């Protein structure tokens, strides 16, 4: 079986790009909703519609804040290669590929499935400090670390 080579820096840049795109998309949604709320004409349902739109804007602004936090946290993720798992490690197990960076969840990069997980997640905490060849079990799923980049 041919070994697939992953460039951690490419994955790091991809995660940063995904976050930036989500931020831009959300900013456009907020602007669109703000404009729409200004265009509402005085009708019997005017107040309730405006309230709903304000709540929607508030929720989107909270999401935007969370995405901005992810973006800030990604700047702390270094691209160092070490033998042991730490923040910034790309971990290949016999079951999945984990990028220990920010809590972005599942993403696909060049046709392969990855999981961007926070160092605070139970999975990352379980793996921290481990090296290739080590094994662990989480939620009754046994995994062996194949590679750490």
N, C-alpha and C positions, 0 to 999 in steps of 0.2 A: 504494500500500500504506500502510495506517495505521500510524503509529509508536506502539509500545507504550511507555508511560511507567512506569518502575519507581521506587518509593520505596525508596531504599537503607536508610533507617531501619527500614522495615517488614521488609525482608529480614534486617537485622541482628537485630531483635527475634525474628524467626522462628527464626533459627539458634540464638540463645540459648535459646529455648523448647524446641527439639528436644533440645539438650544437657541441659537441666534435666529433661525428661521421661525421657531415657535414664538419667540418674542415679537418678531416683526408681524407675524400673522395676528397675534393677539392685539397688538397696538392698532392694527387696521380695523379689527372687529370693534374695539373700544371706540375708535373715531367714528366708525359707521353708526354705531348705536347712539353715540352722542348727537350726531347730526340728525338721526331719525327722531330722537326725543325732542329736538328743537322744532322739527317739522310737524309735530302733532298739533292738529287744530283743536280748538276748544270744542269739545263734545261732551255729552253726558258721562262718558267713560274716560275723560281726559285725565283726571287725577289718578285713577287706578292704573291706567296705562303708563303714565309717567313714573309712578311708584315702581311698577314692575321693571321698567327700563332702568331706573336708578339702581335697583337691586341687582339687575344683570350686570350693569357697569361695575358695581362694587365687587361682585364675584370675579369678574374678569380682571379687575385691578389686583385682587388678592392672588390670582393665578400668575399675573405678570410679576408680582413681587417674588413669588416662589421661583419663577423662571430666572429672574435676575439673581436670586440667591444661588441657583444652580450655576449660572454663568460665573459668578464670583468664586464659587467653590472650585470650579474647573481650573481657574487660574492658579490654584494651589496644588493641582495635580501635576507632579513632575514627570518627566519622561525617562527617569533613570531605570537602568536594568539592574536588578539584583537577583540573588539566588533565592531569596525568601520573599514571601508575599507581604506587601505593604501597600499604602495608598499609591495609586498609579500603576499597580501591577496588572498585567494581562495574564489571567490564569486559565489554563486549558486543563479541564478534567476529562475523565473518560465519559462524562455525561453532558457537559456544557462548557461554554466559554464565558468567563466573567471578566469585566473590566472594572476594577475597583477605583471608582472615581466619584460619581454623583448618582443619585437615585433617579435614573432616566428609564429604567426598565429594559424591556426587550427591544432590540433593534437589529436590522440586517445590514451587514457591510460586505460588499462584493459577494453577495449570495450566501453568506454564512450568518447564522444566528448568534448573537451575543446578548449578554445582559450587563448593562451598566448599573452597578450597585454601589450604594453608599458604604463607606467604611464602618458606618454605624449599624448596618444591617446584620441580622443574625448570621447569614451566610458568610459575609466578610469577616465578622468577628471570629467565626469558627476557623476560617482559613488563615488569618493573620499569623505571620511568622513561620508558616509551613513552607516546605520546599518540595520540588519534584520527587515523587515516590511516596510522599506522605498520603495517608488516607483519613477520611473523616465521614461521619454520619450525621445528617441533619434531617429531621422529619422522616425518619426511617428510610432515607435514601443514602446509600453508601457511594461515595465518590473517591476516586484516586486522582491525585494531582499528577498530570503528565508533564506539564511545562509551565514555567513562570517566566514571563518576559517583562 
